Amino acid sequence: MALKNTNLLIEMGQIPLTFRGTPAQLAAEMIRRMRIVSPSGTNFIFIGDVEPTSNVGPWLKGGTSWYVFDEDTKRYIPLDITDSETTWYSIGASTPTVVEPPLWLRTQRDATQADPSYGDAIEWLSWNGSVWKSILVDGISGTTAERPSSPFEFQKYYDTDITCLLWFERSTWRTFAGVPGDVKAVAFPTLTEAITRNPGWEVLGASNQSIRGRTVMQAAKDSGTSPVTTLSVNTDVAVRAAFETFGETDGVSIDVLSPVPYPPSIALWHLVKT
């Protein structure tokens, strides 16, 4: 085992000039007069804020952090106490390679020596015996341009530009509210603005010109072939099938001398959730 230099000193008292004896007796007299001393006491731990330039034993930096000397780099490095600490959960962007502990805090990125930060916390997951399952999704917020570039399925995000809660569902950002097939009227002057403010929606009739520009009314039966669900309606109420178009030739009149005007109306964009 290689011996290391320390800051300990050996002091020896003077041997009397009248000493007479054998070499063994001389050695004994020398030992009796020796003591080990140190400028900083007999503490074998170096304490200070400045890293020692050589191995002087364990280094307690700032009174809170332990370092040990690495013979390869000739520098002090943080003390590894992994074997004596309890790991409560895994943290990072990469899927853990172990399932103990069975709890994982998923983050935007993995920490590195160059960049020890993890970014935003995304979700908590637990190991159910076969896969990691999300147990809590925590939404973050920002502008449209700041939406996560690599979102995961069902990640939440509050877009402050359009003041709307979104989630990443079926590989695209959609409004958290609404389900596929929902129809709503929105008050925006342009279709571009209406679509921009409602991610995951499209104009009603985007792929079917025949239903554009029409007043939306309630259907009373299924469209298609039998079996067809038909709802009962009051007398003189037309039973319209879902997606049935009508009205091009229908008119409203009392007689030839008393035309009835259309009721006051307003046109708004109708969107459907995709």
C-alpha positions as MATLAB code, in Angstrom:
seq = 'MALKNTNLLIEMGQIPLTFRGTPAQLAAEMIRRMRIVSPSGTNFIFIGDVEPTSNVGPWLKGGTSWYVFDEDTKRYIPLDITDSETTWYSIGASTPTVVEPPLWLRTQRDATQADPSYGDAIEWLSWNGSVWKSILVDGISGTTAERPSSPFEFQKYYDTDITCLLWFERSTWRTFAGVPGDVKAVAFPTLTEAITRNPGWEVLGASNQSIRGRTVMQAAKDSGTSPVTTLSVNTDVAVRAAFETFGETDGVSIDVLSPVPYPPSIALWHLVKT';
ca = [
       0.000    0.000    0.000;
       1.473    3.344   -1.028;
       1.858    5.808    1.813;
       0.485    9.333    1.477;
       1.923   12.615    2.621;
       0.031   14.362    5.407;
       0.311   17.642    7.265;
       1.336   15.795   10.449;
       4.783   16.532   11.940;
       7.067   14.569   14.242;
       8.784   16.453   17.072;
      11.524   14.939   19.221;
      12.985   16.243   22.434;
      16.728   16.581   22.820;
      18.653   13.532   24.037;
      21.017   14.404   26.927;
      24.628   14.802   25.939;
      25.586   12.395   28.702;
      23.611    9.541   27.117;
      25.521    6.331   26.809;
      24.040    3.091   25.451;
      23.530    0.651   22.616;
      21.726    1.475   19.311;
      18.609   -0.217   20.627;
      18.716    1.920   23.749;
      19.240    5.022   21.598;
      16.148    4.138   19.524;
      14.121    3.666   22.671;
      15.250    7.027   24.042;
      14.352    8.714   20.721;
      10.861    7.169   20.686;
      10.236    8.256   24.269;
      11.008   11.829   23.290;
       8.878   11.884   20.039;
       5.358   13.132   19.455;
       3.149   13.686   16.411;
       1.822   17.209   15.989;
      -0.190   19.086   13.379;
      -0.711   22.801   12.556;
      -4.482   22.141   12.505;
      -4.777   19.532   15.228;
      -5.154   15.806   14.732;
      -8.145   16.020   12.358;
      -7.584   13.803    9.312;
     -10.378   15.549    7.379;
      -9.548   18.631    5.324;
     -12.106   21.378    5.838;
     -12.237   24.456    3.626;
     -13.727   26.135    0.572;
     -10.653   25.853   -1.685;
      -9.887   22.489   -3.310;
      -6.567   20.989   -2.101;
      -3.978   20.446   -4.805;
      -2.971   17.016   -3.473;
      -4.521   14.146   -1.543;
      -4.925   15.294    2.052;
      -7.722   12.905    2.908;
     -11.493   13.458    2.690;
     -12.435   17.072    1.975;
     -15.482   18.696    3.578;
     -16.303   21.640    1.330;
     -18.343   24.465    2.772;
     -19.365   22.310    5.703;
     -21.970   20.431    3.612;
     -20.348   18.581    0.666;
     -17.962   15.630    0.859;
     -15.225   15.055   -1.740;
     -12.580   12.354   -2.172;
      -9.343   12.437   -4.143;
      -9.371   10.747   -7.552;
      -5.964    9.296   -8.403;
      -6.730    9.243  -12.134;
      -7.569   12.912  -12.554;
      -5.571   14.116   -9.539;
      -8.612   16.149   -8.526;
     -11.223   15.990   -5.806;
     -14.582   14.604   -6.919;
     -17.986   14.365   -5.126;
     -18.233   11.407   -2.796;
     -20.426    8.635   -4.255;
     -22.841    7.481   -1.538;
     -25.208    5.658   -3.897;
     -24.973    2.382   -2.000;
     -26.004    4.018    1.261;
     -28.862    6.231    0.077;
     -32.500    5.421   -0.696;
     -33.659    6.160   -4.243;
     -37.283    7.223   -4.065;
     -37.929    7.703   -7.797;
     -36.240    7.903  -11.184;
     -36.067   11.268  -12.962;
     -35.357   12.199  -16.567;
     -36.661   12.019  -20.120;
     -35.380    8.515  -20.902;
     -37.370    5.467  -19.814;
     -35.733    3.977  -16.682;
     -33.713    0.815  -17.284;
     -34.804   -0.539  -13.896;
     -38.232   -0.736  -12.252;
     -37.060   -0.234   -8.669;
     -38.172    2.210   -7.459;
     -41.439    1.804   -9.409;
     -41.966    5.572   -9.684;
     -40.691    7.813  -12.487;
     -40.852   11.612  -12.849;
     -40.698   12.192  -16.587;
     -39.061   15.484  -17.639;
     -38.356   17.373  -20.850;
     -34.746   16.221  -21.038;
     -32.053   14.233  -19.283;
     -29.533   16.062  -17.155;
     -25.905   15.980  -18.306;
     -22.634   17.163  -16.817;
     -22.663   20.108  -19.221;
     -26.313   20.912  -18.472;
     -27.520   19.451  -15.144;
     -31.084   20.750  -15.562;
     -34.061   18.539  -16.429;
     -36.366   21.159  -17.963;
     -40.054   21.092  -17.109;
     -41.585   18.187  -15.219;
     -44.104   16.481  -17.527;
     -45.767   13.613  -15.681;
     -45.559   11.001  -12.940;
     -45.593    7.347  -13.976;
     -45.687    4.110  -12.017;
     -44.606    0.597  -12.998;
     -47.669   -1.687  -13.058;
     -45.718   -4.891  -13.577;
     -45.440   -4.704  -17.353;
     -45.455   -1.062  -18.510;
     -45.029    2.463  -17.159;
     -48.473    4.037  -16.661;
     -49.144    7.742  -16.247;
     -50.662    8.564  -12.867;
     -50.592   12.352  -13.045;
     -50.257   14.685  -16.020;
     -49.202   18.198  -15.114;
     -49.987   20.848  -17.712;
     -47.521   23.616  -18.529;
     -48.194   26.921  -20.238;
     -46.662   29.228  -22.806;
     -47.178   30.814  -26.200;
     -48.130   28.976  -29.372;
     -44.490   29.036  -30.468;
     -43.424   27.527  -27.137;
     -45.574   24.413  -27.373;
     -43.441   21.318  -26.638;
     -41.674   20.220  -29.822;
     -41.855   16.517  -28.955;
     -45.053   16.110  -26.931;
     -46.323   12.771  -25.702;
     -49.874   11.494  -26.131;
     -52.351   13.303  -23.833;
     -49.847   15.929  -22.695;
     -51.630   19.093  -21.553;
     -50.597   22.622  -22.488;
     -52.248   25.989  -21.859;
     -51.654   28.205  -24.899;
     -51.523   31.798  -23.673;
     -51.772   33.217  -27.218;
     -55.215   31.723  -27.813;
     -56.132   31.480  -24.080;
     -57.086   27.828  -24.452;
     -56.211   24.534  -22.724;
     -54.911   22.012  -25.259;
     -53.783   18.438  -25.168;
     -51.752   16.371  -27.624;
     -54.178   13.734  -28.836;
     -54.020   11.503  -31.928;
     -50.687   13.066  -32.926;
     -51.801   16.707  -32.970;
     -52.713   19.534  -30.600;
     -56.463   19.819  -29.986;
     -58.645   21.762  -27.577;
     -59.117   19.862  -24.334;
     -62.843   20.614  -24.479;
     -65.108   18.838  -26.940;
     -65.234   15.385  -28.501;
     -65.078   14.381  -32.183;
     -68.355   15.304  -33.855;
     -69.161   18.311  -31.642;
     -70.376   21.328  -33.633;
     -70.181   24.913  -32.407;
     -70.635   28.419  -33.783;
     -67.712   30.821  -33.234;
     -67.637   34.589  -33.657;
     -64.483   35.370  -35.625;
     -64.311   37.583  -38.737;
     -62.129   35.126  -40.690;
     -62.062   31.366  -40.991;
     -58.272   31.388  -40.529;
     -58.629   33.030  -37.127;
     -61.457   30.685  -36.138;
     -59.338   27.609  -36.955;
     -56.203   29.081  -35.321;
     -58.075   29.719  -32.086;
     -59.601   26.227  -32.086;
     -56.894   23.614  -32.716;
     -58.357   20.241  -33.616;
     -61.486   21.704  -35.217;
     -62.360   22.316  -38.881;
     -65.107   24.204  -40.655;
     -68.360   22.283  -40.887;
     -68.534   21.103  -44.483;
     -64.780   21.140  -45.069;
     -65.105   18.028  -47.221;
     -68.753   18.427  -48.251;
     -69.755   21.589  -50.059;
     -73.451   20.707  -49.973;
     -73.759   21.395  -46.235;
     -71.980   24.749  -46.220;
     -73.891   27.974  -45.653;
     -76.976   26.277  -44.262;
     -78.959   26.779  -41.079;
     -78.280   23.917  -38.713;
     -81.385   22.137  -37.448;
     -82.046   18.936  -35.498;
     -82.097   15.607  -37.345;
     -84.922   13.183  -36.536;
     -83.602    9.986  -38.086;
     -80.430    8.213  -39.113;
     -78.974    8.625  -42.558;
     -78.318    5.473  -44.560;
     -80.051    2.148  -44.952;
     -81.985    0.085  -42.439;
     -82.103   -0.416  -39.604;
     -82.742    3.310  -39.185;
     -83.503    5.046  -35.910;
     -86.379    7.482  -36.399;
     -87.590    9.866  -33.704;
     -91.253   10.779  -33.283;
     -92.018   14.423  -34.093;
     -95.076   16.651  -33.862;
     -97.607   16.859  -36.680;
     -96.448   18.956  -39.653;
     -92.769   18.751  -38.560;
     -90.562   17.352  -41.298;
     -88.475   14.310  -40.367;
     -84.991   15.106  -41.633;
     -82.189   12.543  -41.749;
     -78.755   13.347  -40.389;
     -76.767   15.256  -43.040;
     -79.860   15.656  -45.254;
     -79.749   18.897  -47.235;
     -82.849   20.867  -48.204;
     -84.237   24.363  -48.670;
     -83.011   25.317  -52.137;
     -86.557   25.488  -53.586;
     -88.581   25.961  -50.415;
     -90.295   29.321  -50.029;
     -92.311   31.042  -47.371;
     -95.489   32.956  -48.358;
     -99.042   33.660  -47.286;
    -100.388   34.635  -50.673;
     -99.114   36.368  -53.769;
     -99.750   39.798  -52.267;
     -98.297   39.177  -48.784;
     -94.694   37.898  -48.910;
     -93.141   36.858  -45.602;
     -89.530   38.023  -45.173;
     -86.810   35.776  -43.759;
     -86.354   36.241  -40.002;
     -83.400   38.405  -38.927;
     -80.298   36.192  -38.972;
     -76.545   36.296  -38.351;
     -73.957   34.134  -40.041;
     -71.191   32.631  -37.892;
     -68.521   30.088  -38.603;
     -69.615   26.570  -37.671;
     -66.771   24.265  -36.636;
     -66.733   20.534  -35.996;
     -64.284   18.758  -33.663;
     -62.178   16.235  -35.562;
];
